[in-house]
Amino acid sequence: MRMAQGLPDEMLMNSALIKKLAEEAKDSAVTQGVLMRLQETPNSSEVVSFAPFTLFPTPVPKAVFSQALAVQTHYNTLVDKISQDADFLQEALASTIAVDDFTARLFKIHQQILKEGRSQSIVLGLNRSDYMLDQRENDTPSLKQIEINTIAASFGGLSSRTPDVHRHILKMAGKLEESERILDNNPAAGLARAIAKAWELYGSEKAVVAFFVEDVQRNIFDQRFVEYELWKRVVLFTNMPCFRNIHVIRLRFEDVFKAGSLDQDKRLFVDGKEVAVVYFRNGYMPDNYTSEQSWDARLLMERSRAVKCPDISTHLAGTKKVQQVLARPGVLERFFPDQPQAVQQIRATFAGLYTLDMGPEGDKTVSMALAAPERFVLKPQREGGGNNIYGSEICQVLEEVKESTERTAYILMDKIHPTPVRNYLMRQGSPLKISNCLSELGVFGAYVRQGKDMVTNECVGHLLRTKSSEHSDGGVAAGVAVLDNPLLF
């Protein structure tokens, strides 16, 4: 098997060359800051290692890559419109919140905010839409969306640093022409630009941006790249002739619960500091909420005047159930009534998505999945990687829940069939061996809206993650996938 439009087999099988390039690649990754803390010491930067990555970039057709970038601003608009449509969210998630406690708790906060009225008209969205290339018999590959992450979309920082690593390795391997096909990529700067705009619109030069983070912070350097982009920025406030830079603090649930409060204008203060923007890099999985105090802290932030990224309704817009409902005929047109081209561009990326709601349509989905489980993926309403169900396990789960409302906690999706490519996965402490690999392309979007006015809406970069084909599911943070770059052809 050759790397399609990539590197020749004789290079991949030259063990002396591979060993030399691998050592160079580790040094290059460390020099560029492609780093993670160690599993043994996740909250210390005393000893760190390179974040896992591929030795070589992976070939990606230019046409599908461009398609993914071009549709991103439409996805930004879609997520934002869904977040403002309370009736749609209620309808779409009704069956899910009846059986899924986590989604129900989030929805309860959403309802409370609707009842009280939103205290902030500025909305900041940083999301990442993830795709795989579906390659059927002799067909050209087609771009199919896996999911859209509307909360804590990671690796915008580290993916800003990997292009130079792969360029260097290709040059060392004598592949100068290929090295020039790796694009510049800086999602960290684009994400920071949107956060800075939201901070500026908030209008208090002493207020801070809070990165809301997990207790265990192995992936801190990915966040630091975005943070340092913010520290670098200097903003001129229009209401006073002075420049200010943006101060960033890091908060956890415990900090907000113990030291957080709202004043009479609902401004959020933590430890005496006014918070202009809360950037969530935590709070997307049930395990993140270790006590009732965690939920109280989330509610406090949501009720506040701080700009939330995402706010609770945007968080809900990214659920798997909403993704499935959007694929129904006529639903996209609800959000883009006069934009058939936007509808067409978004719909072209949808894989087959099927409801498991109670009733004839859901029954049909169950029968279809049980008859040919290898054709599908069963997805629960969870983020963070490693949650999806494949193959014979689909039958086990569905046989247990098919007669009960428990099945509505899942959706069913067509399985995507990418073409495997051979590569070396570089991991700390792992032997160097060639693997058959599958890749997933992520595209970062950033937008800021104030009231009805969309202030900024852009595509700010990309992320390629690659894993061995023996793993069905899981991302970089979950220890399965590694960082990569597209080699366009």
Buried (B, 14 or more C-beta within 10 A) or exposed (E): EEBBBBBEEEBBEBEEBBEEBBEBBBEBBBEBBBBBBBEEEBEEEEEBBBBBBBBBBBBBBEEBBEBBBEBBBBBBBBBBBBBBBEEBBBEBBEBBBBBBEBBEBBBBBBBEBBEEEBBBEBBBBBBBBBBBBBBEEEEEBBBBBBBBBBBBBBBBBBBBBBBBBBBBBBEBBEBEEBBEBBEEBBBBBBBBBBBBBBBBBBEBBEBBBBBBBBEEBBBBBBBBBBBEBBBEBEBEEEEEEEEBEBBBBBBBBBBBBEEBEBEEEEBBBBEEBBBBBBBBBBBBBEEBBEEEBBBBBBBBBBBBBBBBBBBBBBBBBBBBBBBBBBBEEEBBBEBBEEBEEBBEBBBEBBBBBBBBBBEEEBBEBBEBBBEEBEBBBBBBBBBBBBBBBBBEEBBEBBEEBBEEBBBBBBBBBBBBBBBBBBBBBBBEEEEBEBBEBBBBBBBBBBBBBBEEEBBBBBBBBBBBBBBBEEBBBBBBBBBBBBBBBBBBB
